[in-house]
Structure formats: C-alpha cells, structure tokens
Amino acid sequence: MQPRIVCVTSDHYLPAVKPFAWLLNKYWKPEPQVLIVGFTPPQFNLPSNFSFYSVGPFENYPWERWSDALIHAIHHAIPEDRFIIMLEDYWITRPVDTRNVEILYNYMGSHPKVLKVDLCGDRLYAGGADTNYGSVEHIDLVKSKIGSPYHMSLMPGIWRRQNLLRVLIPGESPHQLEMTGTTRLSAIPELEVFGTRQWPLKITLGLRARDSSKINLDDLNGEDISQMKALGFFKPWGQ
C-alpha cells in the first residue's frame, strides 16, 4: 500500500504547486493520492489524484504559525496513521522507487515507536547516524541518533500521526520546528527516526532558501524544464 502524500503550502508559494504536481505524477507510479494543505484555494486545476484542504484565512497563519496550520490539518483532514509530508518546492527529479516506499510504510506499521522514515538521503548524510543498524527486506536502514543534526528534519518522509503530534507545538515556523523540534524530539528517546542507504525518492529544492521570488532549475533535466516552460509553469518567475 502506498501512503497518501500531504503537501503543505501557503498563498505565497502556490505557483510552485504546478511543477510539484507535474513532476510527482510523472515520476511516482502508480499516481498516489495527494492532499494539498493550504489557505486560499488555487485558481488553477489540480490533477485528478490531488485534493485541496483549506486550513483557514491566510492572514490568520503567519510564517511563525506554520506548525499551527499543520496541527489543524492533522486533526481535521488527515485521519491516516501514516502519511508522507512534503513541501511544494520539493520537486522530484527521477522515478520514485515505490516498491521501497511500500516496504518502509509496512515496516512502520509493525514498529509503533517510529516517528519518521526519511525517503531521501537526509538521514544518511546529516551525520550522527547509525549506518549499520539493520535492514528490512533488501533495504539498509540508517538510524538517526538522538541529538543528531536536524533530527526533526522536514525533508520528505513517512510520518506516524500520533508520534508527530507528540512533538508538534503551536507557534513555530518550519525552520523553528526543525531546530527546536529536534531538541524536543531528543527528549523523547523512545521515538525513532530512520533513513536508508537506498533513499527511494530524490528531489531538488525548487525555491532558493524558501524565497518565492527565486526559482532553482539546476537539478531538473532539460526535457522536463522545456515541457514545463511550454506549459507556462515558470511564468511567475519570469521564465
């Protein structure tokens, strides 16, 4: 079974949802169900496997209340026990190994102490990890040690709902959640965070330093760039 993807965005970053959706549906097969969590509904059509949930008026959730919006969405729109969290500028650059995603999803189902399984190379390369922890089927597991850098990283991963709610608090931006959330998570030693050597998902960050005015196409292949330009996806950035 493939977990549902929850993509958290805001009004400032809505244009990035177009390339996000196009690349995801190209490289993630079969196409998963995706929930866009935001504020003002987009004025463009979403693919048929996408839905949109509005947390409320955008002005009620400034950047430093990003975590409030996520908490609200989890309680009102995300009933699943396990789901993937992504941001709208996490643009996929190669075919996703969905078999490995399914194996990791099932592994979490039988290991209730797991908070997150990283789907990229974040835990493998962040440092402070046990790279010889063990394996599940053919996948080598990497265990993030307590206090390791960005232990609470928001890079793409499968999260367990009830464990995430133990770490989330209101009044934090994504950066604050990664930083101070790492401290909180390290104080709950029974919660586990894993990555893999295989990392089934590869992305590029489409927006530079979370600046909605600057687009980053460096790691996309030329064919994808040409097709998305022809579709007008990059017009908000003058391309």
NORHUHU-V830063 format. One record per backbone hydrogen bond with DSSP energy under -1.0 kcal/mol. NH is the residue of the N-H (numbers start at 1). CO is the residue of the C=O. Records with the same first field share a line. If there is no record, write none. Layout:
NH=CO ; CO
//
This chain:
5=33
6=84
7=35
8=86
9=37
16=13
17=14
20=16
21=17
22=18
23=19
24=20
25=21
26=22
27=23
28=24
34=49
35=5
36=51
37=7
38=53
50=47
51=34
53=36
55=38
60=57
61=58
65=62
66=63
67=172
69=65
70=66
71=67
72=68
73=69
74=70
75=71
76=72
77=73
83=159
84=4
85=157
86=6
90=87
91=89 ; 204
93=202
96=27
97=200
98=96
101=97
102=98
103=99
104=100
105=101
106=102
107=103
108=104
109=105
111=108
114=111
115=192
116=192
117=158
118=194
119=156
125=121
126=122
130=143
131=129
136=139
139=136
141=134
142=195
143=130
144=193
145=128
148=145
151=148
153=150
158=117
159=83
160=115
161=81
164=160
165=161
167=164
168=164
177=173
178=174
179=175
180=176
181=176
183=179
184=180
185=181
186=182
188=185
191=188
192=113
194=116
195=142
197=140
201=119
204=91
206=89
208=214
210=207
211=208
214=211
216=206
220=217
225=221
226=222
227=223
228=224
229=225
230=226
231=227
232=229
233=228
235=232
237=234
238=235
239=234
//
